[in-house]
């Protein structure tokens, strides 16, 4: 692993308003991994591994301007690829008007769009990391999952060189490190540990490639072929790891218990049926249902 020079490269990232920094801040506040990510009220930073190079970047909103400021602390050769990944991470290329045009007339979603126009789809920087989070997060709360993934980082993540204030200090563990590690006492049931290490080994060997080049449904099928990974995990990875606009984990508790369904909630089968009308923007529908869930004082999505 090569270290990087401390000098930073500044890039402005324009977007089409509305776009809400607070939505992303709240998202990261629930999920930030100590060492890998640093969050303050007006700044997000995280560590990055690109091939043999490692470093970090930070993002902050620009006042009175529809732009984010990206600071890259990595070799300049990676700037173009990293800029594209950060734009995807913060969903800067979507057009909120297109989403609102399709979902705004829906009886359930219409009022939610009026209350919070322009919500975006936060997407993970690293698909492997997000898939690990999803596997760890099976049948546990977001907080519990973050705690366990944090232990993985502390046990297996490499130290990031440099001592700049506000800089991340560790890299997320590699597939090879997770596949080969002794995870005794990490805080997960044995079968979930097996699932995580089987998945990591498949990624490390190249037997499983994390991409949506052939569509999100293809990725979901390939993930579900692995023992221990079901539709919720696979759909969640398609949504959060790749920002697929139509991915929809219908069995997600936050979606089923969103207050829009009243005190009794809704069944996964019924939600799946209703969501057909939301294609091809079902992931954005999920964002709004999760937002309503969080506004009611719960955490999900």
N, C-alpha and C positions, 0 to 999 in steps of 0.2 A: 504493500500500500504506500503510495507516495503522498507526502504532505503537500500542502499548497501554500503559495505566497500569501501574506496577509493583505496585500493590496486588493481593493474591491473594484468591481465594475458595476456602474449604475445604469439601469435600463428602465425606461418608463413603459408601463403597460396600460394602454387605453382600454376602456370598456364602454358599453352602451348602458346608460342609466335607465332605470334605477338598479343600483347594486349596493348592498348594505354590508359595511365592514363588521357591524355588530353581529350579524348572523354568523359570519365566519369566526369571529372571536368567541362567541358562545359555543360554537361547534368544537373549536380547539380546546376551550377551557375544560370541557368534559373529558377530552381524550389525550391531551398532551402527555408525552412520555418524557420523564425526567432524563436529562442528558442528551436525548435525541432532539428534543424540541424546547424552545424558549418562547414564552408568551408574556407580553405586557399589554396594557390597554390599547396601544396604537402600533404594535409591532409583533410579527411572528417570525421566528427563525427556526431552521432545522438543519441537521447534518445531511450530507449527501455523499454517496459513493458512485462514481462513474468510471467503470473499467478499473484501471489501476490507480486512478486519482480519487482523492477524497477532499472534502471541504464543507462549506455550508453556504446558505443564503438567508437573506432576511427580506421581508415584505412589509410595507406599511402604506396606508392610504395617503394620498396627496390632498391637502385641504383645498376646497373650492375648485376641484378639477376632477374629471371622470378618469382618473388614472391611479395606478398603484406604482410605488417605487420599489424596484427589485434591486438588491445589492448581492452580487455574486462573488463569493470568495473561493473561486475555483479557476483553473486555467482557462484562458479566453477561448480555447478551441471548443469548449463545451457550451459556450454561451447560447448559441442558437437552439440546441436541443433542450437545454434546461429552461430557457424562456418559454418554449412551447409546453413543456411539462408544467411549469408554474401557471401558465395561462389556463391549462386544463384543470389544474388543482383548484383554482379560484373561479372557474367557470366564467371566464371573461369573454368568451366568444359567442355565448348564447344570446338570443334576442328575446328579452322578456315579453315583448309584444306578441310574438308567435305563440308562446306558452299561454299567455292570457287570452288570446283569441280562441284557443281551443278549449281551455278549462274554465274560462270565466263564466260561461253560461250554465255550468253544472250546479245543481241545487246544493250539493254539499261543498264543493270547492269554491264556487263563486264568491261567497261571503269571506272565505279565508284569503282569497287573492285581493279583495278590497281592503282587508285589514292590514295585509303585509305585501304590497305589490313588489314584484320583481325578485322574489326569493330565488336563489341559485342552488346548484347542486354541488356541494363540496365533494371533491374527489381526492383520493389519497395520492401523495407524490409517488409512492412506490407500490406497485401491485402486489409484490410478494409480502411486504409488510402488512398491507391491508388484509390479505388472505390469512396471514397468521393471526391478526387481530380477530377476524371473523371466526376462525376455528376456536380460538381461546374463548371467544364470547358466546359460544353455544350454551344456551340455558343458564347464563349468568348475567348480572347487571353490567352496564357499561363501566361503572366504577370498579367492579371486581375484575373485569377483563383487563382494564388499564393497569391495575395493580399486578396482575400475573405477567402481563407482557413487559411491564417495567422490571420485573425480576429477571426475565429472559435477557433484557438489555444489560442489566448490571452484571449478570453472570457470563454472558457470551459476547456482548458488544465490544468492539475494539475502541480504544481511546483515540479521540481526534486530536491531533497536534494543535498547538496554539493556545494563547491565553488572552483573547480579546474579550472585553466585557460584553456580556449578552450573547456570547458564542456557545453553541451546543458543544458538548464535551465527549459524546460517544456516538458511534455508528450503530445502526440497527444490525443485529446478527445476520450473517449470511445463511443461505439455505444449507450449505455444507456444515456450518457450525451447529445449526439447530438439529440437523439430521443425525449428527454423531454425538451429541452431548448427552451426559447423564442428567436427566431432568427430574430425578428423585427429589421430592419435597418442594416442587415448584408450585404446588397448590391446585393441580388439576387431577381429575380422575384418570386412572391408568389408560382407559380406552381413548380418552381425548388426547393424551400424550402420544399414544400410538398413532392416532390420526394425524397429529401435527408433524410427527417425525416421518411418517410415511409420505405425507405431502411434501415436506422439505426435501426428502431424498429424491422424490420424483422431479422436483424443480432443479435440484443440484445435478442430477444425471442427464437432464434434458428430456426425460420421458414425458414430462408435463411442461408445456410451454404456456406461460400466462400471456395471452393476447386475445383480442377480439377481431382479428383480421378476417375471420370467417363468420363474424356475427356473435352477439352475446349468447344466443341460444346454443351455439356450438361450444362456447366456453362452459356454459352451465352443464351441458351433457358430459364434457370431459372431466369436470370437477366432480360431478355426481357419480362417476365411474369409480372414484376412489372410496374405499370403505370408510365410513364415518363422516362423509360429507353429503348432506342432503340438500334439498331444493332451497331452503332458507339461506344456508351458508353460501351456496353457489350464486343465487340471485343477488345476495347482498354484496358479494365480491364483484359481480358484474356492475352493480350500481355504484359502489363506493370506490372500487379500484380502477374502474375504467370510465365512469361517468356515463354509462349507457343511458340515454334519455328515456328508454322504455322498459328498463329493468324494474322488476316489482316483486319484492319478497313478501308475498301475500300472507305468510304465516308469522310475520314480525309482530311481536306483542304490542309495540308502540302504535302500529297501524291499526291493530284490532281493537285497542283500548282507547283510541283517540276520542276525545269528548264529543266529536261530531256525531258519534253513533249512540249517544245517550249513555245511561248508566249500565246497560247490559252489554255494550260492545257489539261486535259483529263477528261472524264466523269467517274463517279463512276462505271457505268455499264461496260464501256470499260476496266477500270482498273481491275475490278473484273475478267473479261474474260482473260486479259493478265496475271494476277497473277496466274492462274491455272498452268501455266508452271513452276512457282517458288516453287510449293509444293515439299517437306514438309518444306521448309525454307522461307515461305512468310514473317515471322516476320523480318528476316534478310534483305530481300529485302526492307521492309519498313524502316529499319534502314538506308540503303544506300540512299533511296529516300529522307528521312528526312535530312540526312547529306548533300545531294546536295542542298536541300532547304535552310538549315541554312548557307551553304557556299555562297549562293547567297544573304545573308544579311537578311534573314527572320527567324522567329522562329516558330517551329512546332514540333509535335511528343513528 
